[in-house]
Amino acid sequence: MSQTAAPANAEKRYTVQRADLPLSCPLPSMALWNSHPRVYLPIESEPNHEAQCPYCGSHFVLQD
């Protein structure tokens, strides 16, 4: 059985864990063929540990 990658940017808000760092959008679990170029987001140094993708607007929140 093959696993299919999740559609890229299917949601607009994602909660990520420290184990997911370094954070990139699209996430590794997303299909890349229909998305934008991968961009790394320095969420750990952002106020409130939140970051927004400049390409698609997805909002990421780092949960401790």
PQR file of N, CA, C, O and H, with PARSE charges and radii, in Angstrom:
ATOM      1  N   MET A   1       0.848  -1.174   0.000 -0.4000 1.5000
ATOM      2  CA  MET A   1       0.000   0.000   0.000 -0.0000 2.0000
ATOM      3  C   MET A   1       0.894   1.238   0.000  0.5500 1.7000
ATOM      4  O   MET A   1       1.798   1.353   0.827 -0.5500 1.4000
ATOM      5  N   SER A   2       0.644   2.154  -0.919 -0.4000 1.5000
ATOM      6  CA  SER A   2       1.453   3.370  -0.974 -0.0000 2.0000
ATOM      7  C   SER A   2       0.747   4.500  -0.240  0.5500 1.7000
ATOM      8  O   SER A   2      -0.480   4.601  -0.241 -0.5500 1.4000
ATOM      9  H   SER A   2      -0.090   2.060  -1.591  0.4000 1.0000
ATOM     10  N   GLN A   3       1.544   5.332   0.375 -0.4000 1.5000
ATOM     11  CA  GLN A   3       0.987   6.490   1.064 -0.0000 2.0000
ATOM     12  C   GLN A   3       1.022   7.678   0.121  0.5500 1.7000
ATOM     13  O   GLN A   3       2.017   7.908  -0.567 -0.5500 1.4000
ATOM     14  H   GLN A   3       2.540   5.250   0.375  0.4000 1.0000
ATOM     15  N   THR A   4      -0.046   8.414   0.094 -0.4000 1.5000
ATOM     16  CA  THR A   4      -0.129   9.593  -0.736 -0.0000 2.0000
ATOM     17  C   THR A   4       0.174  10.807   0.119  0.5500 1.7000
ATOM     18  O   THR A   4      -0.284  10.912   1.257 -0.5500 1.4000
ATOM     19  H   THR A   4      -0.854   8.227   0.652  0.4000 1.0000
ATOM     20  N   ALA A   5       0.941  11.713  -0.434 -0.4000 1.5000
ATOM     21  CA  ALA A   5       1.250  12.942   0.296 -0.0000 2.0000
ATOM     22  C   ALA A   5      -0.004  13.791   0.400  0.5500 1.7000
ATOM     23  O   ALA A   5      -0.860  13.775  -0.485 -0.5500 1.4000
ATOM     24  H   ALA A   5       1.313  11.628  -1.358  0.4000 1.0000
ATOM     25  N   ALA A   6      -0.098  14.523   1.482 -0.4000 1.5000
ATOM     26  CA  ALA A   6      -1.235  15.424   1.672 -0.0000 2.0000
ATOM     27  C   ALA A   6      -1.171  16.530   0.631  0.5500 1.7000
ATOM     28  O   ALA A   6      -0.082  16.912   0.202 -0.5500 1.4000
ATOM     29  H   ALA A   6       0.597  14.535   2.201  0.4000 1.0000
ATOM     30  N   PRO A   7      -2.316  17.046   0.221 -0.5600 1.5000
ATOM     31  CA  PRO A   7      -2.285  18.169  -0.719  0.2800 2.0000
ATOM     32  C   PRO A   7      -1.536  19.343  -0.096  0.5500 1.7000
ATOM     33  O   PRO A   7      -1.659  19.608   1.099 -0.5500 1.4000
ATOM     34  N   ALA A   8      -0.781  20.024  -0.899 -0.4000 1.5000
ATOM     35  CA  ALA A   8      -0.020  21.164  -0.397 -0.0000 2.0000
ATOM     36  C   ALA A   8      -0.957  22.270   0.050  0.5500 1.7000
ATOM     37  O   ALA A   8      -1.916  22.598  -0.648 -0.5500 1.4000
ATOM     38  H   ALA A   8      -0.681  19.809  -1.871  0.4000 1.0000
ATOM     39  N   ASN A   9      -0.686  22.834   1.189 -0.4000 1.5000
ATOM     40  CA  ASN A   9      -1.407  23.989   1.699 -0.0000 2.0000
ATOM     41  C   ASN A   9      -2.915  23.765   1.773  0.5500 1.7000
ATOM     42  O   ASN A   9      -3.700  24.667   1.480 -0.5500 1.4000
ATOM     43  H   ASN A   9       0.094  22.568   1.755  0.4000 1.0000
ATOM     44  N   ALA A  10      -3.310  22.561   2.165 -0.4000 1.5000
ATOM     45  CA  ALA A  10      -4.730  22.230   2.272 -0.0000 2.0000
ATOM     46  C   ALA A  10      -5.388  22.983   3.423  0.5500 1.7000
ATOM     47  O   ALA A  10      -6.582  23.282   3.378 -0.5500 1.4000
ATOM     48  H   ALA A  10      -2.673  21.828   2.403  0.4000 1.0000
ATOM     49  N   GLU A  11      -4.619  23.280   4.431 -0.4000 1.5000
ATOM     50  CA  GLU A  11      -5.112  24.046   5.572 -0.0000 2.0000
ATOM     51  C   GLU A  11      -4.389  25.380   5.575  0.5500 1.7000
ATOM     52  O   GLU A  11      -3.432  25.577   4.826 -0.5500 1.4000
ATOM     53  H   GLU A  11      -3.649  23.037   4.467  0.4000 1.0000
ATOM     54  N   LYS A  12      -4.840  26.281   6.403 -0.4000 1.5000
ATOM     55  CA  LYS A  12      -4.161  27.566   6.509 -0.0000 2.0000
ATOM     56  C   LYS A  12      -3.528  27.787   7.879  0.5500 1.7000
ATOM     57  O   LYS A  12      -2.852  28.793   8.094 -0.5500 1.4000
ATOM     58  H   LYS A  12      -5.618  26.121   7.011  0.4000 1.0000
ATOM     59  N   ARG A  13      -3.740  26.856   8.805 -0.4000 1.5000
ATOM     60  CA  ARG A  13      -3.133  26.970  10.142 -0.0000 2.0000
ATOM     61  C   ARG A  13      -2.594  25.603  10.529  0.5500 1.7000
ATOM     62  O   ARG A  13      -3.305  24.599  10.485 -0.5500 1.4000
ATOM     63  H   ARG A  13      -4.288  26.038   8.631  0.4000 1.0000
ATOM     64  N   TYR A  14      -1.332  25.587  10.907 -0.4000 1.5000
ATOM     65  CA  TYR A  14      -0.662  24.344  11.264 -0.0000 2.0000
ATOM     66  C   TYR A  14       0.026  24.510  12.610  0.5500 1.7000
ATOM     67  O   TYR A  14       0.649  25.540  12.870 -0.5500 1.4000
ATOM     68  H   TYR A  14      -0.755  26.402  10.943  0.4000 1.0000
ATOM     69  N   THR A  15      -0.084  23.509  13.456 -0.4000 1.5000
ATOM     70  CA  THR A  15       0.640  23.472  14.718 -0.0000 2.0000
ATOM     71  C   THR A  15       1.807  22.525  14.529  0.5500 1.7000
ATOM     72  O   THR A  15       1.629  21.383  14.104 -0.5500 1.4000
ATOM     73  H   THR A  15      -0.590  22.673  13.245  0.4000 1.0000
ATOM     74  N   VAL A  16       3.009  23.005  14.849 -0.4000 1.5000
ATOM     75  CA  VAL A  16       4.210  22.197  14.694 -0.0000 2.0000
ATOM     76  C   VAL A  16       4.900  22.027  16.041  0.5500 1.7000
ATOM     77  O   VAL A  16       4.705  22.827  16.956 -0.5500 1.4000
ATOM     78  H   VAL A  16       3.153  23.933  15.195  0.4000 1.0000
ATOM     79  N   GLN A  17       5.702  20.986  16.151 -0.4000 1.5000
ATOM     80  CA  GLN A  17       6.444  20.673  17.375 -0.0000 2.0000
ATOM     81  C   GLN A  17       7.928  20.989  17.156  0.5500 1.7000
ATOM     82  O   GLN A  17       8.366  21.156  16.018 -0.5500 1.4000
ATOM     83  H   GLN A  17       5.861  20.336  15.407  0.4000 1.0000
ATOM     84  N   ARG A  18       8.684  21.069  18.221 -0.4000 1.5000
ATOM     85  CA  ARG A  18      10.128  21.303  18.098 -0.0000 2.0000
ATOM     86  C   ARG A  18      10.809  20.200  17.286  0.5500 1.7000
ATOM     87  O   ARG A  18      11.814  20.450  16.621 -0.5500 1.4000
ATOM     88  H   ARG A  18       8.328  20.934  19.146  0.4000 1.0000
ATOM     89  N   ALA A  19      10.271  18.998  17.338 -0.4000 1.5000
ATOM     90  CA  ALA A  19      10.834  17.892  16.555 -0.0000 2.0000
ATOM     91  C   ALA A  19      10.690  18.136  15.057  0.5500 1.7000
ATOM     92  O   ALA A  19      11.391  17.506  14.265 -0.5500 1.4000
ATOM     93  H   ALA A  19       9.454  18.795  17.878  0.4000 1.0000
ATOM     94  N   ASP A  20       9.797  19.035  14.651 -0.4000 1.5000
ATOM     95  CA  ASP A  20       9.570  19.345  13.242 -0.0000 2.0000
ATOM     96  C   ASP A  20      10.545  20.384  12.696  0.5500 1.7000
ATOM     97  O   ASP A  20      10.551  20.663  11.497 -0.5500 1.4000
ATOM     98  H   ASP A  20       9.227  19.547  15.294  0.4000 1.0000
ATOM     99  N   LEU A  21      11.365  20.955  13.568 -0.4000 1.5000
ATOM    100  CA  LEU A  21      12.300  22.002  13.139 -0.0000 2.0000
ATOM    101  C   LEU A  21      13.494  21.393  12.415  0.5500 1.7000
ATOM    102  O   LEU A  21      13.869  20.270  12.753 -0.5500 1.4000
ATOM    103  H   LEU A  21      11.361  20.728  14.542  0.4000 1.0000
ATOM    104  N   PRO A  22      14.104  22.040  11.465 -0.5600 1.5000
ATOM    105  CA  PRO A  22      13.740  23.360  10.959  0.2800 2.0000
ATOM    106  C   PRO A  22      12.439  23.307  10.170  0.5500 1.7000
ATOM    107  O   PRO A  22      12.169  22.348   9.448 -0.5500 1.4000
ATOM    108  N   LEU A  23      11.651  24.345  10.322 -0.4000 1.5000
ATOM    109  CA  LEU A  23      10.337  24.417   9.701 -0.0000 2.0000
ATOM    110  C   LEU A  23      10.461  24.904   8.273  0.5500 1.7000
ATOM    111  O   LEU A  23      11.136  25.896   7.998 -0.5500 1.4000
ATOM    112  H   LEU A  23      11.870  25.125  10.909  0.4000 1.0000
ATOM    113  N   SER A  24       9.808  24.206   7.376 -0.4000 1.5000
ATOM    114  CA  SER A  24       9.760  24.656   5.989 -0.0000 2.0000
ATOM    115  C   SER A  24       8.325  24.568   5.492  0.5500 1.7000
ATOM    116  O   SER A  24       7.529  23.762   5.973 -0.5500 1.4000
ATOM    117  H   SER A  24       9.260  23.401   7.599  0.4000 1.0000
ATOM    118  N   CYS A  25       8.019  25.398   4.538 -0.4000 1.5000
ATOM    119  CA  CYS A  25       6.721  25.351   3.883 -0.0000 2.0000
ATOM    120  C   CYS A  25       6.986  25.210   2.395  0.5500 1.7000
ATOM    121  O   CYS A  25       7.755  25.991   1.835 -0.5500 1.4000
ATOM    122  H   CYS A  25       8.665  26.053   4.146  0.4000 1.0000
ATOM    123  N   PRO A  26       6.377  24.245   1.748 -0.5600 1.5000
ATOM    124  CA  PRO A  26       5.446  23.272   2.271  0.2800 2.0000
ATOM    125  C   PRO A  26       6.125  22.274   3.199  0.5500 1.7000
ATOM    126  O   PRO A  26       7.330  22.042   3.107 -0.5500 1.4000
ATOM    127  N   LEU A  27       5.338  21.690   4.091 -0.4000 1.5000
ATOM    128  CA  LEU A  27       5.852  20.692   5.025 -0.0000 2.0000
ATOM    129  C   LEU A  27       6.286  19.448   4.252  0.5500 1.7000
ATOM    130  O   LEU A  27       5.782  19.206   3.155 -0.5500 1.4000
ATOM    131  H   LEU A  27       4.359  21.879   4.166  0.4000 1.0000
ATOM    132  N   PRO A  28       7.205  18.661   4.794 -0.5600 1.5000
ATOM    133  CA  PRO A  28       7.668  17.454   4.101  0.2800 2.0000
ATOM    134  C   PRO A  28       6.546  16.476   3.760  0.5500 1.7000
ATOM    135  O   PRO A  28       6.676  15.702   2.812 -0.5500 1.4000
ATOM    136  N   SER A  29       5.461  16.497   4.507 -0.4000 1.5000
ATOM    137  CA  SER A  29       4.360  15.578   4.247 -0.0000 2.0000
ATOM    138  C   SER A  29       3.438  16.052   3.124  0.5500 1.7000
ATOM    139  O   SER A  29       2.505  15.339   2.754 -0.5500 1.4000
ATOM    140  H   SER A  29       5.356  17.127   5.277  0.4000 1.0000
ATOM    141  N   MET A  30       3.682  17.228   2.583 -0.4000 1.5000
ATOM    142  CA  MET A  30       2.833  17.778   1.531 -0.0000 2.0000
ATOM    143  C   MET A  30       3.397  17.460   0.154  0.5500 1.7000
ATOM    144  O   MET A  30       4.609  17.339  -0.020 -0.5500 1.4000
ATOM    145  H   MET A  30       4.440  17.807   2.883  0.4000 1.0000
ATOM    146  N   ALA A  31       2.516  17.328  -0.808 -0.4000 1.5000
ATOM    147  CA  ALA A  31       2.943  17.146  -2.195 -0.0000 2.0000
ATOM    148  C   ALA A  31       3.574  18.451  -2.680  0.5500 1.7000
ATOM    149  O   ALA A  31       3.015  19.527  -2.469 -0.5500 1.4000
ATOM    150  H   ALA A  31       1.531  17.426  -0.666  0.4000 1.0000
ATOM    151  N   LEU A  32       4.719  18.359  -3.320 -0.4000 1.5000
ATOM    152  CA  LEU A  32       5.413  19.569  -3.762 -0.0000 2.0000
ATOM    153  C   LEU A  32       5.071  19.977  -5.188  0.5500 1.7000
ATOM    154  O   LEU A  32       5.252  21.137  -5.558 -0.5500 1.4000
ATOM    155  H   LEU A  32       5.173  17.485  -3.492  0.4000 1.0000
ATOM    156  N   TRP A  33       4.586  19.056  -5.978 -0.4000 1.5000
ATOM    157  CA  TRP A  33       4.393  19.348  -7.396 -0.0000 2.0000
ATOM    158  C   TRP A  33       3.374  20.448  -7.651  0.5500 1.7000
ATOM    159  O   TRP A  33       3.433  21.111  -8.687 -0.5500 1.4000
ATOM    160  H   TRP A  33       4.438  18.114  -5.677  0.4000 1.0000
ATOM    161  N   ASN A  34       2.452  20.653  -6.737 -0.4000 1.5000
ATOM    162  CA  ASN A  34       1.426  21.671  -6.965 -0.0000 2.0000
ATOM    163  C   ASN A  34       1.523  22.806  -5.958  0.5500 1.7000
ATOM    164  O   ASN A  34       0.522  23.449  -5.642 -0.5500 1.4000
ATOM    165  H   ASN A  34       2.405  20.114  -5.896  0.4000 1.0000
ATOM    166  N   SER A  35       2.703  23.048  -5.465 -0.4000 1.5000
ATOM    167  CA  SER A  35       2.876  24.080  -4.448 -0.0000 2.0000
ATOM    168  C   SER A  35       3.937  25.074  -4.903  0.5500 1.7000
ATOM    169  O   SER A  35       4.273  25.146  -6.085 -0.5500 1.4000
ATOM    170  H   SER A  35       3.516  22.526  -5.722  0.4000 1.0000
ATOM    171  N   HIS A  36       4.447  25.821  -3.970 -0.4000 1.5000
ATOM    172  CA  HIS A  36       5.475  26.825  -4.242 -0.0000 2.0000
ATOM    173  C   HIS A  36       6.849  26.273  -3.872  0.5500 1.7000
ATOM    174  O   HIS A  36       6.937  25.192  -3.290 -0.5500 1.4000
ATOM    175  H   HIS A  36       4.174  25.763  -3.010  0.4000 1.0000
ATOM    176  N   PRO A  37       7.916  26.990  -4.197 -0.5600 1.5000
ATOM    177  CA  PRO A  37       9.251  26.540  -3.783  0.2800 2.0000
ATOM    178  C   PRO A  37       9.336  26.447  -2.262  0.5500 1.7000
ATOM    179  O   PRO A  37       8.677  27.208  -1.554 -0.5500 1.4000
ATOM    180  N   ARG A  38      10.136  25.525  -1.766 -0.4000 1.5000
ATOM    181  CA  ARG A  38      10.298  25.361  -0.319 -0.0000 2.0000
ATOM    182  C   ARG A  38      10.986  26.596   0.254  0.5500 1.7000
ATOM    183  O   ARG A  38      11.979  27.086  -0.284 -0.5500 1.4000
ATOM    184  H   ARG A  38      10.672  24.907  -2.341  0.4000 1.0000
ATOM    185  N   VAL A  39      10.432  27.079   1.353 -0.4000 1.5000
ATOM    186  CA  VAL A  39      10.997  28.216   2.069 -0.0000 2.0000
ATOM    187  C   VAL A  39      11.107  27.817   3.538  0.5500 1.7000
ATOM    188  O   VAL A  39      10.187  27.219   4.096 -0.5500 1.4000
ATOM    189  H   VAL A  39       9.625  26.681   1.789  0.4000 1.0000
ATOM    190  N   TYR A  40      12.231  28.150   4.158 -0.4000 1.5000
ATOM    191  CA  TYR A  40      12.435  27.841   5.576 -0.0000 2.0000
ATOM    192  C   TYR A  40      12.012  29.033   6.419  0.5500 1.7000
ATOM    193  O   TYR A  40      12.342  30.179   6.114 -0.5500 1.4000
ATOM    194  H   TYR A  40      12.978  28.636   3.705  0.4000 1.0000
ATOM    195  N   LEU A  41      11.273  28.740   7.490 -0.4000 1.5000
ATOM    196  CA  LEU A  41      10.714  29.775   8.352 -0.0000 2.0000
ATOM    197  C   LEU A  41      11.343  29.679   9.739  0.5500 1.7000
ATOM    198  O   LEU A  41      11.209  28.645  10.394 -0.5500 1.4000
ATOM    199  H   LEU A  41      11.005  27.809   7.738  0.4000 1.0000
ATOM    200  N   PRO A  42      12.026  30.731  10.209 -0.5600 1.5000
ATOM    201  CA  PRO A  42      12.699  30.714  11.515  0.2800 2.0000
ATOM    202  C   PRO A  42      11.707  30.924  12.664  0.5500 1.7000
ATOM    203  O   PRO A  42      11.785  31.922  13.381 -0.5500 1.4000
ATOM    204  N   ILE A  43      10.801  30.003  12.831 -0.4000 1.5000
ATOM    205  CA  ILE A  43       9.704  30.149  13.792 -0.0000 2.0000
ATOM    206  C   ILE A  43      10.192  30.246  15.233  0.5500 1.7000
ATOM    207  O   ILE A  43       9.569  30.921  16.053 -0.5500 1.4000
ATOM    208  H   ILE A  43      10.738  29.193  12.248  0.4000 1.0000
ATOM    209  N   GLU A  44      11.299  29.577  15.548 -0.4000 1.5000
ATOM    210  CA  GLU A  44      11.769  29.580  16.937 -0.0000 2.0000
ATOM    211  C   GLU A  44      12.272  30.952  17.387  0.5500 1.7000
ATOM    212  O   GLU A  44      12.340  31.217  18.587 -0.5500 1.4000
ATOM    213  H   GLU A  44      11.805  29.029  14.882  0.4000 1.0000
ATOM    214  N   SER A  45      12.622  31.824  16.446 -0.4000 1.5000
ATOM    215  CA  SER A  45      13.090  33.162  16.821 -0.0000 2.0000
ATOM    216  C   SER A  45      12.021  34.236  16.603  0.5500 1.7000
ATOM    217  O   SER A  45      12.280  35.419  16.823 -0.5500 1.4000
ATOM    218  H   SER A  45      12.566  31.609  15.471  0.4000 1.0000
ATOM    219  N   GLU A  46      10.842  33.839  16.179 -0.4000 1.5000
ATOM    220  CA  GLU A  46       9.756  34.791  15.941 -0.0000 2.0000
ATOM    221  C   GLU A  46       8.990  35.092  17.228  0.5500 1.7000
ATOM    222  O   GLU A  46       8.901  34.236  18.109 -0.5500 1.4000
ATOM    223  H   GLU A  46      10.632  32.878  16.000  0.4000 1.0000
ATOM    224  N   PRO A  47       8.432  36.307  17.345 -0.5600 1.5000
ATOM    225  CA  PRO A  47       7.593  36.611  18.511  0.2800 2.0000
ATOM    226  C   PRO A  47       6.418  35.638  18.594  0.5500 1.7000
ATOM    227  O   PRO A  47       5.795  35.314  17.583 -0.5500 1.4000
ATOM    228  N   ASN A  48       6.132  35.187  19.778 -0.4000 1.5000
ATOM    229  CA  ASN A  48       5.036  34.239  20.035 -0.0000 2.0000
ATOM    230  C   ASN A  48       5.227  32.900  19.333  0.5500 1.7000
ATOM    231  O   ASN A  48       4.308  32.082  19.298 -0.5500 1.4000
ATOM    232  H   ASN A  48       6.639  35.450  20.600  0.4000 1.0000
ATOM    233  N   HIS A  49       6.411  32.672  18.776 -0.4000 1.5000
ATOM    234  CA  HIS A  49       6.716  31.423  18.067 -0.0000 2.0000
ATOM    235  C   HIS A  49       5.674  31.127  16.994  0.5500 1.7000
ATOM    236  O   HIS A  49       5.164  30.012  16.895 -0.5500 1.4000
ATOM    237  H   HIS A  49       7.158  33.337  18.804  0.4000 1.0000
ATOM    238  N   GLU A  50       5.368  32.149  16.193 -0.4000 1.5000
ATOM    239  CA  GLU A  50       4.442  32.017  15.077 -0.0000 2.0000
ATOM    240  C   GLU A  50       5.114  32.551  13.824  0.5500 1.7000
ATOM    241  O   GLU A  50       5.900  33.497  13.884 -0.5500 1.4000
ATOM    242  H   GLU A  50       5.783  33.055  16.274  0.4000 1.0000
ATOM    243  N   ALA A  51       4.798  31.935  12.681 -0.4000 1.5000
ATOM    244  CA  ALA A  51       5.369  32.378  11.410 -0.0000 2.0000
ATOM    245  C   ALA A  51       4.335  32.190  10.313  0.5500 1.7000
ATOM    246  O   ALA A  51       3.453  31.337  10.401 -0.5500 1.4000
ATOM    247  H   ALA A  51       4.160  31.167  12.632  0.4000 1.0000
ATOM    248  N   GLN A  52       4.468  33.011   9.276 -0.4000 1.5000
ATOM    249  CA  GLN A  52       3.554  32.924   8.145 -0.0000 2.0000
ATOM    250  C   GLN A  52       4.361  32.760   6.871  0.5500 1.7000
ATOM    251  O   GLN A  52       5.366  33.441   6.670 -0.5500 1.4000
ATOM    252  H   GLN A  52       5.185  33.705   9.205  0.4000 1.0000
ATOM    253  N   CYS A  53       3.919  31.860   6.019 -0.4000 1.5000
ATOM    254  CA  CYS A  53       4.597  31.612   4.754 -0.0000 2.0000
ATOM    255  C   CYS A  53       4.385  32.797   3.817  0.5500 1.7000
ATOM    256  O   CYS A  53       3.248  33.215   3.601 -0.5500 1.4000
ATOM    257  H   CYS A  53       3.102  31.307   6.182  0.4000 1.0000
ATOM    258  N   PRO A  54       5.468  33.346   3.257 -0.5600 1.5000
ATOM    259  CA  PRO A  54       5.310  34.483   2.352  0.2800 2.0000
ATOM    260  C   PRO A  54       4.689  34.109   1.005  0.5500 1.7000
ATOM    261  O   PRO A  54       4.197  34.983   0.292 -0.5500 1.4000
ATOM    262  N   TYR A  55       4.706  32.828   0.652 -0.4000 1.5000
ATOM    263  CA  TYR A  55       4.142  32.400  -0.629 -0.0000 2.0000
ATOM    264  C   TYR A  55       2.641  32.134  -0.550  0.5500 1.7000
ATOM    265  O   TYR A  55       1.867  32.682  -1.336 -0.5500 1.4000
ATOM    266  H   TYR A  55       5.105  32.118   1.232  0.4000 1.0000
ATOM    267  N   CYS A  56       2.233  31.297   0.397 -0.4000 1.5000
ATOM    268  CA  CYS A  56       0.841  30.838   0.416 -0.0000 2.0000
ATOM    269  C   CYS A  56       0.030  31.385   1.583  0.5500 1.7000
ATOM    270  O   CYS A  56      -1.192  31.242   1.605 -0.5500 1.4000
ATOM    271  H   CYS A  56       2.861  30.852   1.035  0.4000 1.0000
ATOM    272  N   GLY A  57       0.696  32.014   2.556 -0.4000 1.5000
ATOM    273  CA  GLY A  57      -0.016  32.594   3.684 -0.0000 2.0000
ATOM    274  C   GLY A  57      -0.346  31.610   4.791  0.5500 1.7000
ATOM    275  O   GLY A  57      -1.021  31.977   5.753 -0.5500 1.4000
ATOM    276  H   GLY A  57       1.689  32.131   2.538  0.4000 1.0000
ATOM    277  N   SER A  58       0.116  30.358   4.680 -0.4000 1.5000
ATOM    278  CA  SER A  58      -0.130  29.391   5.755 -0.0000 2.0000
ATOM    279  C   SER A  58       0.486  29.907   7.045  0.5500 1.7000
ATOM    280  O   SER A  58       1.589  30.453   7.044 -0.5500 1.4000
ATOM    281  H   SER A  58       0.664  30.061   3.899  0.4000 1.0000
ATOM    282  N   HIS A  59      -0.225  29.732   8.130 -0.4000 1.5000
ATOM    283  CA  HIS A  59       0.199  30.226   9.449 -0.0000 2.0000
ATOM    284  C   HIS A  59       0.651  29.027  10.286  0.5500 1.7000
ATOM    285  O   HIS A  59      -0.064  28.032  10.406 -0.5500 1.4000
ATOM    286  H   HIS A  59      -1.122  29.289   8.131  0.4000 1.0000
ATOM    287  N   PHE A  60       1.836  29.140  10.855 -0.4000 1.5000
ATOM    288  CA  PHE A  60       2.415  28.068  11.658 -0.0000 2.0000
ATOM    289  C   PHE A  60       2.587  28.545  13.093  0.5500 1.7000
ATOM    290  O   PHE A  60       3.008  29.676  13.337 -0.5500 1.4000
ATOM    291  H   PHE A  60       2.417  29.948  10.758  0.4000 1.0000
ATOM    292  N   VAL A  61       2.256  27.668  14.044 -0.4000 1.5000
ATOM    293  CA  VAL A  61       2.398  27.957  15.464 -0.0000 2.0000
ATOM    294  C   VAL A  61       3.246  26.856  16.075  0.5500 1.7000
ATOM    295  O   VAL A  61       2.941  25.674  15.919 -0.5500 1.4000
ATOM    296  H   VAL A  61       1.914  26.749  13.846  0.4000 1.0000
ATOM    297  N   LEU A  62       4.309  27.239  16.769 -0.4000 1.5000
ATOM    298  CA  LEU A  62       5.191  26.286  17.437 -0.0000 2.0000
ATOM    299  C   LEU A  62       4.626  25.980  18.811  0.5500 1.7000
ATOM    300  O   LEU A  62       4.459  26.872  19.642 -0.5500 1.4000
ATOM    301  H   LEU A  62       4.557  28.200  16.896  0.4000 1.0000
ATOM    302  N   GLN A  63       4.336  24.718  19.038 -0.4000 1.5000
ATOM    303  CA  GLN A  63       3.802  24.277  20.337 -0.0000 2.0000
ATOM    304  C   GLN A  63       4.925  23.609  21.097  0.5500 1.7000
ATOM    305  O   GLN A  63       5.575  22.700  20.580 -0.5500 1.4000
ATOM    306  H   GLN A  63       4.472  23.993  18.362  0.4000 1.0000
ATOM    307  N   ASP A  64       5.161  24.056  22.329 -0.4000 1.5000
ATOM    308  CA  ASP A  64       6.254  23.484  23.125 -0.0000 2.0000
ATOM    309  C   ASP A  64       5.935  22.117  23.630  0.5500 1.7000
ATOM    310  O   ASP A  64       6.755  21.506  24.315 -0.5500 1.4000
ATOM    311  H   ASP A  64       4.633  24.795  22.748  0.4000 1.0000
TER
END
